[in-house]
Amino acid sequence: MREDFKFEFPYKEGLKKVRDVLETDYDPAVLWVWGTMQARAVIEILKSCERGFGKKEQKVVYDALRKVEREVVEQMISETSFEGYSEAEIMSFFATLVNTE
């Protein structure tokens, strides 16, 4: 990865608080459970929307997810300059970051 390519973790303030908590006797598995519960909730919301309202009305949920995705990406690249990068390089670096960080 090119050294001048800089990504930031999203939700910096919350991340700092989590790291501070992890310096105590807090069990980090609790965070995994909480995150998994939230992910499962979103999946069940999508399924319920499709069953109850049809695929067309799922758009409300998908739009909300896209809003969060955009927020996260904007935070992750806020300190990055893409000058001189091809679109393929940007996507490759971003995919590497998401899969390794």
N, C-alpha and C positions, 0 to 999 in steps of 0.2 A: 504494500500500500504506500502511496506517495506520502511523504512526511508532512507536506504542506496541506494535506487534506484533513480537516479537523471536524469531528463530530462531537456534539455535546449530549449528555444524557438529558432526557426530558424531565420535567418536574424536579428541578434542582433543589428547591427548598425541601420538598418532601423526601427526596433521596438523602439529603444531609441528615434529616431527622431520623430516618431509618438507620443510617450508618451510626449515628450517635447511640441509638437504642441497642444496636448490635454489639456495642462495646460494653454492654452490661450482661446480665445473665439471661436476657430475653432469648427465647427459642425462635430462631429464624424460620423454622418449619411452620410457625403460625402464619407468617406472611405468605408462604406457599399455599396453605389451606385457604386463606382469605382470597388470594388472587384466583385460585381455582374455583372457589364458590362464585366469584363475580363473573368469571368466564362462563361457567355453567348457566348462570342466571341469564346472561345475554343469549346463549344458545337456545334456552327454553323460551325466552321472549320471542325470538325469531320463529321458532316452531309454532308457538301459540298464535302469533300474528298470522302466519300462513294458514293454519287450521281455521282460525276464527274469522279472518277477514279476506283471505286469499292473497295471492302473490302480489297483486297490485298494491295492496295496502301495506305490504312489508316495506315499501319505500320509506316510510317514516322512520323505521328502525335503521335501515341501511343509511339513510341520510345522517342520522345521529352518529352512527359508527364512523362514517366518512369525516364528520366534523372533528371527532376525537383523533382520528388518524392524521388529519391535516395539522391539528394542534401539536401532536407529538413530533411529526416530521419538521415542522417549522422551528420547534425548540431545538431539535437535534442538529439542524443545519444553520442555526442563527449566527454562528461565528465562522462560517465557511464561505470562502470565495470560490466560485466555480469557474473563474476565468482560466481558459486554457485546457479545460477538461472536455472530453467528448461526452455525449449523453450516455454512451455505453460505459465509460469509466465511472461516471457518477452513479449509475445504477449498480455497477459491480461493487463499488466501495460501500454503497448503502446496504446492499444485500450482505456483504461481508460483515459489516458492523452489526446488523440486526441478528445475524446468525452466530456471532462470536462474543459479543459484549454482554 
